[in-house]
Amino acid sequence: MSPRNEQLSAQESALGEIRKEIDAIDRQIHQLLNQRARCAQAVAEVKAEFQQDKVVFYRPEREAQVLRGVMERNEGPLPDAEVARLFREVMSTCLALEQPLRVVFPGKLCSKSHQAAMKQFGQSAEFVALDSIDAIFAEVASGAAHYGIVPIENVDPKLSQASLQAFSRYSLALCGEVSELGSRYLVIGDQLVDPSGEDKTALMVEVAGSVSALDDILEQSRVLPTALLDMESSSGRLIYLDFNGHSSAPSVQQLIAAVETRVERCKVLGSFPMAVL
């Protein structure tokens, strides 16, 4: 055998051993994935037994906690965000065994908003494109869709204004946030979200005149909004703001109470986990 053939034979022998190890690991991963899926099915059965009025399968705070834990314990060589994306798809697939989620978003398939929806819910959800922000809110409000994705920052101003108007009209709750290619989207649903440990709270405020009173309250409370948008309305100005903290925290409750005394209307849109990915 020539030296080159000997070298190739030695390489194939070394690669063969590594491939055997990879195959064994793949079998373990496969078994664990199915084991996790069976646990998800068991979770669904327990929820169906004890939550007879309305079963809540998707828990945004629980998912955020799991993804943060994945990133915290990651030792590489895979990057934290990539590992978290893998786990999101695992959770998405397992959740589909409990209850396939129907998620609506504005625009068309393969658009930025569609990508944001898949980033938030994984590819095992059912995604439906709608032609208006109001249609998204109406679909979720009617129960025809479980969740909706709506644009709020760094998007066409007409879209963000349509979201603000819809927040004012519909009694839905914010369940999450997601960023995609520089734009920020919010997740709407009909459930209140428990604390995840790293959360935001959003308010919709209506003022008749100057917004200085709201600015004073935020400054006195030492709250720096993570988002602040406003638009003209028939009765004054509609202002959307969100900030760090969950609505169950005493400091946030005090802030909301202070805002309510200085504006015409203050609507708590909900608390939700900070975006993990």
Sequence and secondary structure as in RCSB ss.txt:
>XXXX:A:sequence
MSPRNEQLSAQESALGEIRKEIDAIDRQIHQLLNQRARCAQAVAEVKAEFQQDKVVFYRPEREAQVLRGVMERNE
GPLPDAEVARLFREVMSTCLALEQPLRVVFPGKLCSKSHQAAMKQFGQSAEFVALDSIDAIFAEVASGAAHYGIV
PIENVDPKLSQASLQAFSRYSLALCGEVSELGSRYLVIGDQLVDPSGEDKTALMVEVAGSVSALDDILEQSRVLP
TALLDMESSSGRLIYLDFNGHSSAPSVQQLIAAVETRVERCKVLGSFPMAVL
>XXXX:A:secstr
  HHHHHHHHHHHHHHHHHHHHHHHHHHHHHHHHHHHHHHHHHHHHHHHH  S      HHHHHHHHHHHHHH  
SSS HHHHHHHHHHHHHHHHHHH   EEEEES TTSHHHHHHHHHH TTSEEEEES HHHHHHHHHHTSSSEEEE
EEESS HHHHHHHHHHHHH   EEEEEEEETTEEEEEEESS     SSEEEEEEEEESS SHHHHHHHHHTT   
SEEEEEEETTEEEEEEEEES TTSHHHHHHHHHHHTTSSEEEEEEEEE    
